[in-house]
Amino acid sequence: MKKKDRRIGTCELCGRQDVLTTVHHLTPKEMGGAFEPTANLCIPCHKQIHALYTNDELAIRLNTISLLQADSKISSFIKWIRKQPSSKLPKTKKSNSRKSK
């Protein structure tokens, strides 16, 4: 990711304000999403999404912010990260189900 793709703003997934955000392709570029809608996400949310889900899952069933927010795998993370200061950058590990893929 290029540094110019990062800016201070509000994360569209967790709603935290004044955080460094990155551009997330709601449909992964490798799945044809290069010109599809994008979302500005804080770095922890962006990393967590890619740690939990495959690009196939993101393209097929989690290609909007509302679908991501409603998914049980990430909803507890969103609830937790909302309470964290904007400077917090937690470590992210791939889920066990993603490690085998």
Buried (B, 14 or more C-beta within 10 A) or exposed (E): EEEEEBEEBBBBBBBBEEBBBBBBBBBBEEBEBEEBEBBBBBBBBBBBBBBBBEBEBBBEEBBEBEEBBEBEBBEEBBEEBEEBEBEEEEEBEEBEEBEEE
